[in-house]
């Protein structure tokens, strides 16, 4: 997916500062939401206490009822994955996320997948690269909001909706961020996180979204364990499949390093505490020397543990859970390297979610919910009384807290989803990328100089003749093959972005090559870049003295590079208002020219021209 990242260094101070400012701004909204939740809870709790006092005063017994406790397996899934979503949200706040996510996470994940998968991931990479502040900040609050929602809403509809939200966002991440868990990758392995860590978040969310009656007996836990068992046995077969490089350790002169050896060596080089890197490096050396034996152990361990889960018998499942936990934790530390090291880790990978799932399955078959004694039979003539939502809010403290906390968590999620949705529909890149390369447009208010040249068609043109229009004027070398074609395309795209206002705008370039000043060179450049059909495009030239006067008057520097092979010239543009005053100075150096940086400058230039048309 070439060209989707910005090409800027991951610690670019302009982007990082804007990212944290956006997080702070949205954090203030979250603080207001928390305050509103606290006030709402205080008001409801006061109403509940008043009703309880009234009942006692009038001798009316309270409607005391004992609710069944939440099934422990469900509670484990809800709390564990709620905390994990919050942890993932915190990871999304790392400084390298705005500019590192697309090139270091999204694009590599899709690199070995089929074209249609790359196309899907290209959509997410584009959104992230074009909006490197909005997208990562939104991801933080979406995941924190879902996590808080799962933790706060322990029962009822709100809790089940939290499970649905977890599934929905998890699928978005799995499809567009993890390239479907790289299931089409030739190196697919349980040890590396197949079929994608976030897919286990989706499974847990689906289980939380089920009616609590599904947890009343052991059947759900049995199905969960059998599903995990099939998965583990399948991963054992995949791990044992010949020709995939897992039986190979140390390379020979005629072979490459084994798949697992390469992975571990790569993880050992990830920035991390020395203790962890030394463990990973030591395991890498061991794997290189004993690759066949290591893989045999993994295959057997996966197959045996999976077989124990398939029985769904408590004693055997307990043995499988112990063995599986040890195996998962070992892989998590020595192969997956905890999953979140290096500055762009977005989650703890798959091992911790897997452990939580099979432990929840074990609890679901061994720790069944306590049964509540049957209530006295209701006379056939009695009409059941169903409390309204308002009555439940004012009489049931637990229900009131769950409802208010869930609404607050949903509001936090919306703080992220709203800007993310808007960014996904915005086709142009954020101007912040241009500012990261060239700085923000600098404001001026000085009269334009007196310049008279000829355009590509030989017509005499002066800046004064363009009064009444907003003018963007820059410098281009008609035989340049690097930056100038990029700048020309940015001007052309800005022309398209101006819409109806384009009739009041002139786009002007001044020839910046002392050797190639004939109009034929300008015309050839226009045809090469598709500018010949823009009625408001002017490429100006003249005699060398005329051009030198124009360069000096506009503050441009034009020099030959050593040996005269190329011309070096200033890379900036002025925006002149309709009254003939220079209002803005924009840097036009495309820097690491990518689709994101080019689109960002296009937006910046079009926006600056609009400001000039609107006046001071």
VENWO-V234948 format. One record per run of one state. SS is the DSSP state (~ for helix, > for strand, _ for the rest). FROM is the first residue (numbers start at 1). TO is the last residue. If there is no record, write none. Layout:
BEGIN
[[SS FROM TO] [SS FROM TO]]
END
This chain:
BEGIN
[[_ 1 12] [~ 13 57] [_ 58 71] [~ 72 91] [_ 92 96] [~ 97 111] [_ 112 114] [~ 115 130] [_ 131 133] [~ 134 152] [_ 153 155] [~ 156 177] [_ 178 179] [~ 180 182] [_ 183 189] [~ 190 192] [_ 193 196] [~ 197 209] [_ 210 211] [~ 212 215] [_ 216 218] [~ 219 240] [_ 241 258] [~ 259 268] [_ 269 273] [~ 274 289] [_ 290 290] [~ 291 311] [_ 312 313] [~ 314 334] [_ 335 350] [~ 351 366] [_ 367 388] [~ 389 395] [_ 396 396] [~ 397 425] [_ 426 431] [~ 432 438] [_ 439 441] [> 442 447] [_ 448 451] [> 452 454] [_ 455 459] [> 460 462] [_ 463 463] [~ 464 466] [_ 467 469] [> 470 476] [_ 477 482] [~ 483 497] [_ 498 498] [~ 499 504] [> 505 511] [_ 512 518] [~ 519 529] [_ 530 536] [> 537 541] [_ 542 543] [~ 544 554] [_ 555 557] [> 558 560] [_ 561 561] [~ 562 564] [_ 565 566] [> 567 569] [_ 570 571] [> 572 576] [_ 577 580] [> 581 587] [_ 588 594] [~ 595 614] [_ 615 616]]
END
